[in-house]
Amino acid sequence: MAEGGGGARRRAPALLEAARARYESLHISDDVFGESGPDSGGNPFYSTSAASHSSSAASSDDERERPGPPPPPPPGAPDAQEAEEDEAGAGWSATLRDRPPPRFEDTGGPTRKMPPSASAMDFFQLFVPDNVLKNMVVQTNMYAKKFQERFGSDGAWAEVTLTEMKAFLGYMISTSISHCESVLSIWSGGFYSNRSLALVMSQARFEKILKYFHVVAFRSSQTTHGLYKVQPFLDSLQNGFDSAFRPSQTQVLHEPLIDEDPVFIATCTERELRKRKKRKFSLWVRQCSSTGFIIQIYVHLKEGGGPDGLDALKNKPQLHSMVARSLCRNAAGKNYIIFTGPSITSLTLFEELEKQEIYCCGLLSPRKSDCTGLPPSMLSNPATPPARGQHRIKMKGNMSLICWYNKGPFRFLTNAYSPVQQGVIIKRKTGEIPCPLAVEAFAAHLSYICKYDDKYSNHHVEPHRGFNLNSPHDY
């Protein structure tokens, strides 16, 4: 019995590898008809990097800046009194004043009540209605016809129907929930097989639909954006988000964790891993912090080596501010409170959003944030570290810059919370640590993002043409 079990375990990787090779062989290049440009030969949803992590959910160890002796002032540098006068001239003052929080009278939650008998498909179609699925049917059949006109008829192909398209997408979505190596494992008869799913559609039919599947079959002459092949699907998702849900006042901007299935990574050889392309897109979301519902999505493509490429996006806070503006374009006038990570937090952005009645609370890092316009005295570390729980605050208009100490300095910029209101951080071992209210609020939402990533890590994007930008997780 032991030998039999061991033999089955030894055969499993070979079966999985065969399934993956067969699955990948079904991929047809988008350039087969010459519609794609020279820079768009790769599918931006094909590869992801295991090093993908949310910028705004960075751990406290990463953002903590250990206090050290201050560097010697450069020759001709102003003394402390002159620096204070300069900061006062710029509007920053240590005199604090109370201010009420932004009023919010809207009622958050779903815009319609689903009946108890509603199925998973009913909820799915809130975001992807039948007209979008019918368009996929039309585009897939158009692509199949064009392909066969060019390369010869396929006697085993029959035009896909709406019912088959729903089943096909169900298979694709299942691969982000089930930790199987390939969707073809459903029919394998092995450990990852699922007989109830396998009976819905044959493997041969699934492979045929996969071979020709398209959301947009051909690029028009006016199309220049790299997302043109999936843009109708993204637009449908966004329309569904807007119409199905009203968010709470507090929201977060962050870059969700996107990783490939570890089972797939484990079966790759070192050579295959080296050959894999880096992920060619960056996904950002604005998310309701009360429910986890994704309100807005923004996909940034690495379309070249210019200043707007993904490599530049990772290093330039001004491009992160561009992402934030895009994510908040539908939030004006509603008194939302947006929590941001250090790559987005900046005085210029927060002041710009405040004019639109959007308020912010963000973690600030002298290394990662755009610190233009902030008082230098609040960005430097004192020679003697203050006691845990102590803080310094300077205020400019409604904007507060907070430097709070807890095993090192943490800095926050906010115009959403009064600087004189107090809160606490509760630690299991050390008890309560006093802090300004903005720090307590941010800590609660930072832990929320971490919980989001923990839950999302249970769902993996399979490395193939299928993609899943938003699943109705119950965060």
Buried (B, 14 or more C-beta within 10 A) or exposed (E): EEEEEEEEEEEBEEBBBEBBEEBEEBEBEBEEBEBBEEEBEBBBBBBBBEEBBBBBBBEEEEBBBEBEEEEEEEEEEEEEEEBBEBBBEEEBBBEBEEBEBBEBEEEBBEEEEEEEEEEEEEEBBBBBEEEBBEBBBEBBBBBBBBBBEEEEEEEEBEEBEEEBBBBBBBBBBBBBEBBBBBBBBBBBEBEBEBEEBBEBBEBEBBBBBBBBBBBBBBBEEEBEEBBBBBBBBBEBBBBBBEEBBBBBBBBBBBBBBBBBBEBBBEBBEEEEEEEBEEBBBBBBBBBBBBBBBBBBBBBBBBBEEEEBBBEBBEEBBBBBBBBBBBBBEEBEEBBBBBBBBBBBBBBEBBBBBBEBBBBBBBBBBBEBBBBEBBBEBBBBBBEEBBEBBEBBBBBBEBBBBBBBBBEBBBBBBBBBBBBBBEBBBEEEEEEEBBBBBBBBBBBBBBEBBBEBBEBBEEBBBBBBBBBBBBEBBEB
